[in-house]
Amino acid sequence: MPSSQPFKDDVTSPALGVLGWLRWIWRQLTSMRTALILLLLLAAAAVPGSVFPQRSADPNGVTAYFDANPVLAPILDKIQMFDVYTSAWFSAIYILLFVSLIGCVLPRTAVHTRALRQPPVETPTNLKRMPAYKSVTLSTKKAQDALLAEALATLKKQRYRVVQQGDAATGSVSAERGYLRETGNLIFHLSLIGVLIAVGVGGGLSYSGQRVLVEGESFVNNLAGYDSFAPGTFFSENQLVPFSVKLDKFQVDFYRDPTLKNTANAGTPTDFRAYVTTTMGATGRQSKGLIRVNYPLAMPNANLYLTGNGYAPSITVRDTKGQITYQGTTAFLPQDANYTSLGVIKVTDVPKQFGMIAFFYPTVGTLSTGALTSLYPDAALPLLSMNVYEGDLGINGGAPKNVFALDVSKMKQVAGGKSGVKGLRLQLGQTVALPNGLGTVTFDGLKRYASLDVDYNPGGVWVLVFALLALAGLITALLVPRRRVWVRRTATGFEIAALARGDDPTLERVVGELISQLAPKQTSRTKKATPTQKDASE
């Protein structure tokens, strides 16, 4: 009789509990799908590092970005866009990917290791279900008796793992090859873990420092010797090997076309060369070196890269009594392709502080508006123009100031602009008077400077090694086929079948070649398997 109780179609699942939820989260995290998603997220998260300047590599670029974008820059700084590779969100993706790969690859490695120790699978009962199948009739009993032994030898030569099942009269041979495919796959993923470890450890032990060197100047490889310095998490000052570098000469080659047919490329730089003298602190041994773009100078625990260059005018300021109040060579920042350069001079050791915003023109020219410009990047006709400001330079408060900027908020312009006094213009070797009885300024000479980046990352070599291993593993996983072959003796001859993991269009050819080797003079008849039998027999 039918039950009078109403039918309940709702199913109540048991509560997972804390342990169950943790197990579920772990399984989701260690799945290959999650690892691939995290890998794509890591690649996407690295994009802002190439869009925005990074403090670790380009601190001056970060300062310039703040000056150009005073509203947007603080917002980007709060979400760590200028410290992408050390940010909390980038580190979170990095660590999750690391854990996911380990949880995914290590169990697969254990399974693969056990599979390598197992003999080939037993021969299926019905070989006709295989995707590639043929039966062969042998004409002599002698050929039948030698069949399995010959099959063993032939398959071994083709690097199959083989095993004979049963005796020579009724037995079969089972063979497998292609385990190298899974080995390559595991090597690829293990190498990715190695890359992550090398990047993490190398980044923690790394450092990057920047220094602007004018011709004739030197710097010593210690923390005080750098204009800016970005250490890694595990950095120790003991990693700085004592040495010094002196910039002897800096040369730039500019494109010149004597035929005047290619004026569009005139002035394009073709080569940069920084000639240096290095001195090892431990031995005092000196040696000459050359730094070029993409050709760093290798030093102990450091590589010196050429990242920038420009002009450095030598300027002397004297008061009305002829006493020197400022003297030095100042690096000017290039503003365009023709090296129109901007520099700031601050005179502090005087009763009334003043500063000058100066423009340097390597080959001076005049626009239709009357404004000065540089016509060519080489110093063929150098000229300095200066706007002078008098007042508080803001250096007495103790806060650090940008040497390439002048805060004029508390200063009065006394030359140039709307001051009513023309800006100063100086040719090389010329002296002109400063307004308001501030003294004189002299354009003494002209030098070039080079901006050097000193980098050290011990993980770089290991990143390359693991990357090459990952490439080799990936190629192996893509090219090596995984295949099983069976040869069974029958009453009139033998039957042979093959099965591949995944698509393998060469299975029929493999079977045909084996038959030609085992029974080259025999006839054969073929039976094809149905498409669904491949999965059932795997």
C-alpha positions in Angstrom: 0.0 0.0 0.0 1.2 3.5 -0.7 2.4 5.4 2.3 0.1 8.0 3.8 3.2 10.1 4.8 3.8 13.0 2.5 6.9 12.7 0.4 9.8 15.0 1.4 12.1 15.9 -1.4 14.4 18.2 0.6 17.8 16.8 1.7 19.5 18.1 4.8 23.3 18.1 4.4 25.4 17.4 7.5 27.2 20.4 9.0 30.8 20.6 7.8 32.1 22.1 10.9 35.4 24.1 11.2 37.6 21.1 10.2 35.4 20.4 7.2 35.5 24.0 6.0 39.3 24.1 6.4 39.6 20.8 4.4 37.3 22.3 1.6 39.3 25.5 1.5 42.6 23.6 1.2 41.3 21.5 -1.6 40.1 24.5 -3.5 43.4 26.3 -2.9 45.5 23.4 -4.0 43.6 22.7 -7.2 45.4 23.3 -10.5 42.6 25.6 -11.6 43.2 27.9 -8.6 47.0 27.8 -9.3 46.5 29.0 -12.9 44.1 31.7 -11.8 46.6 32.9 -9.2 49.4 32.9 -11.8 47.3 35.1 -14.1 46.5 37.4 -11.1 50.2 37.7 -10.3 51.0 38.6 -13.9 48.2 41.2 -13.9 49.3 42.6 -10.5 52.8 43.2 -11.9 51.5 45.5 -14.6 51.2 48.6 -12.4 54.9 48.2 -11.6 55.7 49.0 -15.2 53.2 51.8 -15.5 54.0 53.8 -12.3 57.6 54.6 -11.2 58.8 52.4 -8.3 60.6 53.7 -5.2 63.0 50.8 -5.3 64.2 51.5 -8.8 63.3 55.1 -9.6 62.9 57.3 -6.5 63.4 60.5 -8.5 60.6 59.4 -10.9 58.3 59.0 -7.9 59.1 62.5 -6.7 58.5 63.9 -10.2 55.2 62.0 -10.3 54.1 63.6 -7.0 55.1 67.0 -8.4 53.1 66.5 -11.6 50.1 64.9 -10.0 49.7 66.4 -6.5 46.0 65.1 -6.1 46.3 61.6 -7.7 49.7 60.6 -6.4 48.8 60.4 -2.6 45.8 58.3 -3.5 48.0 55.9 -5.5 50.5 55.9 -2.7 47.9 54.7 -0.2 47.2 51.6 -2.4 51.0 51.0 -2.7 51.2 51.7 -6.5 54.7 53.0 -6.1 55.8 50.0 -4.1 54.0 47.3 -6.1 56.4 44.4 -5.6 56.6 44.8 -1.8 52.9 45.7 -1.4 50.5 43.7 0.8 48.2 42.7 -2.0 51.0 41.6 -4.3 52.6 39.6 -1.5 49.3 38.0 -0.7 48.9 36.7 -4.3 52.5 35.6 -4.3 52.2 33.6 -1.1 48.9 32.0 -2.1 50.3 31.0 -5.5 53.3 29.5 -3.7 51.1 27.5 -1.3 48.8 26.4 -4.1 51.6 25.1 -6.3 53.2 23.2 -3.4 49.9 21.7 -2.3 49.1 20.7 -5.9 52.5 19.4 -7.1 53.8 17.5 -4.1 50.9 15.0 -4.0 51.1 14.5 -7.8 54.9 13.9 -7.4 54.3 11.2 -4.8 51.6 9.5 -7.1 54.0 9.7 -10.1 56.8 8.2 -8.1 54.6 5.3 -7.0 53.5 4.8 -10.6 57.1 4.5 -11.8 57.6 1.6 -9.5 54.5 -0.3 -10.8 54.8 -2.7 -13.7 52.7 -2.1 -16.8 49.0 -2.8 -16.5 47.7 -6.3 -17.3 46.6 -7.0 -20.9 42.8 -6.3 -21.2 40.6 -9.3 -22.0 39.1 -7.7 -25.2 41.7 -5.9 -27.2 39.3 -5.2 -30.0 37.9 -2.3 -28.0 41.1 -0.4 -28.3 41.4 2.6 -30.6 44.1 0.9 -32.6 43.8 -2.8 -33.1 45.0 -5.4 -35.6 45.1 -9.2 -35.6 47.8 -11.1 -37.6 47.9 -14.7 -38.8 51.2 -16.5 -38.6 51.9 -19.3 -41.1 54.5 -21.3 -39.0 54.5 -22.6 -35.4 58.1 -21.5 -35.1 57.1 -17.9 -35.7 54.3 -18.2 -33.1 56.7 -19.7 -30.4 59.2 -16.8 -30.9 56.6 -14.1 -31.0 56.5 -12.9 -27.4 60.3 -13.0 -27.0 60.6 -10.9 -30.1 57.9 -8.5 -29.0 59.7 -8.0 -25.7 63.0 -7.2 -27.4 61.4 -4.9 -30.0 59.5 -2.9 -27.5 62.5 -2.6 -25.1 64.5 -1.1 -28.0 61.7 1.5 -28.4 62.1 2.4 -24.7 58.9 0.8 -23.5 58.6 -0.6 -20.0 57.6 -4.1 -20.8 56.4 -7.2 -18.9 55.4 -10.7 -20.1 52.2 -12.2 -18.7 51.7 -15.9 -18.9 53.8 -18.4 -20.8 55.0 -18.3 -24.4 52.1 -20.4 -25.6 49.2 -18.4 -24.3 50.6 -15.3 -22.8 50.9 -11.7 -23.8 53.3 -8.7 -23.5 52.2 -5.4 -21.9 54.2 -2.3 -22.6 54.0 1.4 -21.5 56.0 4.5 -22.4 55.6 8.2 -22.0 56.0 8.6 -18.2 58.5 11.3 -19.1 55.5 13.4 -20.1 54.2 13.5 -16.5 57.8 14.0 -15.3 58.2 17.0 -17.5 54.9 18.4 -16.3 56.0 18.0 -12.7 59.4 19.5 -13.5 57.6 22.5 -15.0 55.5 23.1 -11.9 58.4 22.4 -9.5 60.5 24.9 -11.4 57.7 27.5 -11.0 58.0 27.0 -7.3 61.8 27.3 -7.6 61.3 30.6 -9.5 59.0 31.9 -6.7 61.5 30.9 -4.1 64.4 32.5 -6.0 62.5 35.7 -6.5 61.5 35.9 -2.9 64.8 35.1 -1.4 66.7 37.1 -4.0 64.4 40.1 -3.5 64.9 39.9 0.3 68.7 39.9 0.0 68.9 42.4 -2.8 69.5 46.1 -2.7 69.4 48.9 -5.2 71.2 52.3 -4.9 71.4 55.3 -7.1 74.2 57.9 -7.4 74.8 60.8 -9.7 78.5 61.2 -10.6 80.0 64.3 -12.3 83.2 63.8 -14.3 86.1 63.6 -11.8 83.9 62.6 -8.8 84.0 59.3 -6.9 81.7 57.4 -4.7 82.3 54.7 -2.1 80.1 51.7 -1.8 78.6 52.3 1.6 75.2 53.6 2.7 76.5 57.2 3.0 77.8 57.1 -0.6 74.4 56.8 -2.3 71.9 59.5 -3.2 69.1 57.0 -2.6 69.1 53.5 -1.4 66.4 50.7 -1.3 67.4 47.6 0.7 65.6 44.3 0.6 63.9 42.8 3.6 66.9 40.7 4.7 69.5 43.1 3.6 72.6 43.6 5.8 75.2 46.3 5.5 77.9 43.6 5.4 76.7 42.8 1.9 78.3 46.0 0.6 81.8 45.1 -0.5 84.1 48.1 0.0 85.1 49.6 -3.4 85.0 53.0 -5.0 84.1 54.2 -8.5 85.5 57.4 -10.1 83.9 58.8 -13.3 86.8 59.7 -15.5 85.0 60.8 -18.6 81.5 60.5 -20.1 80.9 60.6 -23.8 77.8 60.6 -26.0 77.7 60.1 -29.7 75.0 62.0 -31.6 73.9 61.2 -35.1 75.2 63.6 -37.7 74.4 63.5 -41.4 77.0 65.4 -43.4 74.7 65.2 -46.5 71.9 67.0 -44.6 69.4 64.5 -46.2 68.3 62.9 -42.9 67.6 66.0 -40.7 64.8 64.2 -38.8 67.3 62.0 -37.0 70.0 64.7 -36.4 71.0 64.9 -32.8 69.7 61.4 -31.9 72.1 59.8 -29.4 73.7 56.6 -30.8 75.9 55.6 -27.9 76.7 56.4 -24.2 80.0 55.6 -22.6 81.0 56.1 -19.0 84.8 55.6 -18.5 85.4 54.8 -14.8 88.3 53.8 -12.5 87.4 51.3 -9.8 89.4 50.7 -6.6 89.0 47.7 -4.3 88.9 48.7 -0.7 90.6 45.6 0.6 93.6 45.5 -1.7 93.7 49.0 -3.2 93.9 47.5 -6.7 92.7 49.9 -9.4 91.3 49.0 -12.8 89.7 50.8 -15.7 86.1 50.0 -16.7 83.5 51.0 -19.2 79.7 51.2 -18.5 77.3 51.4 -21.4 73.6 51.1 -21.8 72.7 47.4 -21.3 76.4 46.6 -20.6 76.7 46.9 -16.8 80.1 46.8 -15.0 80.3 43.8 -12.7 81.7 44.4 -9.2 81.7 42.1 -6.1 78.1 41.8 -5.0 77.0 44.6 -7.4 76.3 45.5 -11.0 76.7 49.1 -12.1 74.1 50.2 -14.7 74.1 53.4 -16.7 70.6 54.9 -16.4 70.9 58.6 -17.2 73.2 61.5 -18.1 73.2 65.2 -18.6 75.2 68.4 -18.2 76.7 69.8 -15.0 77.7 73.5 -15.3 80.4 74.7 -12.9 79.2 78.0 -11.2 80.9 80.3 -8.7 78.9 83.0 -6.7 80.8 85.8 -5.0 79.5 88.6 -2.7 80.2 92.3 -3.2 83.6 91.9 -1.5 84.7 89.1 -3.8 84.3 86.4 -1.2 83.1 83.0 -2.6 79.7 82.2 -1.2 78.9 79.3 -3.5 81.1 77.2 -5.8 80.4 73.8 -7.3 79.4 71.7 -10.2 75.6 71.2 -10.3 73.8 68.5 -12.2 71.0 69.8 -14.4 68.0 67.6 -15.4 67.4 67.3 -19.2 63.9 68.5 -20.2 63.8 67.6 -23.9 65.7 65.6 -26.5 68.1 68.5 -27.2 69.1 68.5 -23.5 67.6 71.8 -22.5 68.2 71.3 -18.8 66.9 72.6 -15.5 69.0 73.2 -12.4 68.7 74.8 -9.0 71.4 76.7 -7.1 70.9 77.6 -3.4 73.2 80.1 -1.7 72.8 79.7 2.0 76.0 81.0 3.6 75.0 84.7 3.2 73.1 87.2 5.4 70.2 87.1 2.9 69.6 83.6 1.4 68.8 83.5 -2.3 68.4 80.8 -4.9 68.5 80.6 -8.7 66.4 78.5 -11.1 68.6 78.1 -14.1 68.2 76.7 -17.6 71.1 75.4 -19.6 71.1 75.3 -23.4 73.9 73.2 -25.0 73.4 74.9 -28.4 71.4 78.0 -27.8 68.9 79.3 -30.2 65.9 81.6 -30.3 62.3 80.8 -31.1 60.0 83.1 -33.1 58.5 84.1 -29.7 61.9 85.3 -28.5 62.2 82.4 -26.0 65.5 80.6 -25.7 65.8 76.9 -26.8 68.4 74.3 -27.5 68.9 73.5 -31.2 71.2 70.5 -30.8 72.1 68.2 -27.8 75.9 68.6 -28.0 77.5 71.6 -26.3 78.4 73.7 -29.4 77.2 77.1 -28.1 76.4 76.7 -24.3 74.4 79.3 -22.4 72.9 79.6 -18.9 69.8 81.7 -18.1 68.9 82.3 -14.5 65.9 83.6 -12.5 66.9 84.8 -9.1 64.8 84.6 -5.9 65.6 86.2 -2.6 64.2 85.0 0.8 63.9 82.0 3.0 65.1 78.8 1.3 63.3 76.7 3.9 66.4 74.6 4.8 66.6 75.7 8.5 63.6 73.6 9.6 65.5 70.3 9.3 63.2 68.7 6.7 64.8 67.2 3.7 64.5 69.3 0.4 64.7 68.2 -3.2 68.0 69.5 -4.6 66.3 69.8 -8.1 63.5 72.1 -6.9 63.3 75.5 -5.3 60.4 76.4 -3.0 59.6 80.0 -3.9 56.5 80.3 -1.6 58.4 82.4 0.9 60.7 84.1 -1.6 60.7 87.2 -3.8 61.7 87.1 -7.4 64.3 89.7 -8.1 65.4 88.8 -11.6 63.5 87.3 -14.5 59.8 86.8 -14.9 57.6 89.6 -13.8 60.2 91.1 -11.4 61.0 94.0 -13.8 64.6 92.9 -14.1 65.8 90.8 -17.0 66.9 87.2 -16.2 70.6 86.6 -16.2 72.3 85.1 -19.3 75.8 83.7 -19.1 78.0 82.3 -21.8 80.9 79.9 -20.9 83.5 81.8 -18.9 81.3 84.9 -18.4 80.6 86.8 -15.1 77.5 88.9 -14.6 76.3 90.9 -11.6 73.4 89.7 -9.4 70.6 92.1 -8.6 70.0 93.8 -5.2 73.7 93.8 -4.4 73.9 90.0 -4.1 77.3 89.9 -5.8 78.3 88.2 -9.0 77.9 84.8 -10.6 80.4 83.2 -13.0 79.9 80.3 -15.5 83.3 78.7 -15.0 83.1 75.4 -16.9 81.0 72.6 -18.2 81.1 68.9 -17.4 78.9 65.9 -18.0 77.5 63.6 -15.4 76.2 60.0 -15.4 73.4 58.5 -13.3 74.5 55.1 -12.0 72.3 52.4 -10.6 74.0 49.8 -8.4 72.0 46.6 -8.1 72.5 43.3 -6.4 70.2 40.3 -6.5 71.6 36.9 -5.6 68.5 35.2 -6.9 68.9 36.3 -10.5 71.0 33.3 -11.5 68.6 30.9 -9.9 65.6 32.5 -11.5 67.3 31.9 -14.9 68.1 28.2 -14.0 64.6 27.5 -12.9 63.1 29.3 -15.8 65.2 27.1 -18.2 64.1 24.0 -16.3 60.5 25.1 -16.6 60.8 25.6 -20.3 62.5 22.2 -20.7 59.8 20.5 -18.6 57.0 22.2 -20.6 58.5 21.2 -24.0 58.8 17.6 -22.7 55.2 17.5 -21.4 53.9 18.8 -24.8 56.0 16.6 -27.1 56.3 13.2 -25.3 53.3 10.9 -25.9 51.9 8.7 -23.2 51.1 5.3 -24.8 50.3 1.6 -23.9 50.8 -1.3 -26.3 49.7 -5.0 -25.9 50.7 -8.0 -27.9 48.8 -11.3 -27.2 49.4 -14.7 -28.9 46.3 -16.3 -30.4 45.7 -19.8 -31.8 46.6 -18.7 -35.4 48.9 -15.8 -34.7 48.7 -12.7 -32.5 46.7 -9.6 -31.9 48.1 -6.2 -31.1 46.5 -3.0 -29.7 47.5 0.4 -28.6 46.0 3.1 -26.4 47.1 6.7 -25.7 46.3 9.1 -23.0 44.7 12.0 -24.9 44.6 12.3 -28.6 47.3 10.5 -30.5 46.8 10.4 -34.3 49.9 8.1 -34.7 48.5 5.1 -32.9 47.5 3.2 -36.2 51.0 3.9 -37.5 52.6 2.6 -34.3 50.7 -0.6 -34.5 51.5 -1.0 -38.2 55.2 -0.5 -37.6 55.2 -3.1 -34.8 53.5 -5.6 -37.1 56.1 -5.0 -39.8 58.9 -5.7 -37.3 57.2 -8.8 -35.7 55.8 -10.4 -38.8 57.0 -8.6 -41.9 55.7 -11.3 -44.4 52.3 -12.0 -42.8 48.9 -10.8 -43.7 46.7 -8.9 -41.3 43.1 -7.9 -40.8 41.9 -4.9 -38.8 39.1 -4.2 -36.5 38.4 -0.7 -35.2 37.2 0.2 -31.7 34.1 2.2 -31.0 34.8 5.8 -29.6 33.4 5.0 -26.2 35.6 2.0 -25.6 38.8 4.1 -25.3 37.7 5.7 -22.0 36.4 2.4 -20.6 39.7 0.6 -21.2 41.9 3.3 -19.7 
